[in-house]
């Protein structure tokens, strides 16, 4: 890919970077409030750990795709869509997680929705 083509991935890199940053920040908040069982349940720990790992992978796949990797783009398309569906379930399922985590997940979902739309759009698929 040329530098101009790589620039087309800039919004994807920004969105995936924001997703990773929000996920890591959320994990930090969970660590700070670990002694508040109403806010931080075992399910919150598990979910946050999975989200941090997937967000960092998503960002890595975005960087790989921006450098021209077809496999990176395919992985990014799959992971962003799968995580978007998982987040939609988390947000919609009442009582599974505290409200604050569901709100954070909704924000992550909006970021991933942007990624999913962009990486499945004609403009990036054509490259």
N, C-alpha and C positions, 0 to 999 in steps of 0.2 A: 504494500500500500504506500501511496505517496503521502507526504505530509498533509496535503489538502484532504485526502480521503480519511486520514486518521482524525483530522479536525471534526469530521462528521460524528465521531464518537464522543465528543466533548460533553454533550448533555447526558449521555449514558454514564460516562465516568463521574460526572458531578452527582447524578442521582444515586448511583451505587456507592459512591463515597459518602454521601449523606446518610444512606441506609446503614452503612457500616459504622459510621460515627455515632449515630443515634443508638444503635444496638450496643455498642461498647459503653456509651454513656449510661444507658439504662442498666447495664450489668453493674456498673459502678454504683449506681443508686441502690441497686439490690444489695450489694455488699454493705453499703452504709446502713441500710435499714434491715439488716438480717435478723436483728433481735426484736422485730415487730411482726409477730406471726399473722396478724390480720392483713398486713401489706405484702409480706414475703412468705409465701407458702412453698411447700416442696415442688408443686407444679410450676410455680413461678421460676424457681431455680432451674428446673429442667428446660422449660421453654426458653428462658433467657440464654442458657448455654447453647442450645441448638440454634437460636437466632443469631447469636454472635458468630458462631462457626459458619453458618450459611451466608451471613452478610459479608464476611471476609472472603469466602470462596466466590461469592457473586462479584465482588470488586476485582478479585484476581482474574476471573473469567472475562470481565469487561476490559481489563487491561490487555489481556491476551488477544481478545477480539479486536481491540483498537490497533494492535500491532499487526493485524492481518491474519490471525489464526482462525481458520474455519471451524476447527474443533472448539476453540474458545467461544466463538459466536454461538455454536450449537449448544454448548453447555450453559451459556448465559441465557439463551432462550428457554431452555428446559427448567433451569433452577429458578429463574424469575417467575415463570408461570406457576410452577409447583408451589413455591413459597407464597405467591399471591393467593392461591386457593386456600392454603393452610391458614394464612392470616385472616382471610374472610371467615373461615369457620371459627377461629378463635374469637373474633370480634362479635360474631353473631350468636355464639353459644352462651347464653346467660348463666352466670354462676360458676363457670369453669375457672375463670381467673378474676382477680380484683379489677375494678373499673379502671384504675390508673393504668394497668398493663394493657387493657383492651384499647384504651385511648392511644397509648404509645404504639400498639400494633396497628391501629388504624392509620397512624402517620406513616409507619413503615409500609403499609399496604399502598398508600397513595404514591410513595416514592417508587415502589415496585410496579405499580400500574403504569407509571410513566416509562419505566425501563421496558416493560413488556410491550407496550405500544410502539416504542421506538425501535426495538430490536426485531419486531415482527412487521414493521412497516416496509413499504416498497423501497424507500431510500437506502436503508442499510442492507436490506436483503440483496439489492442489486449489486452491492460491492462484493 
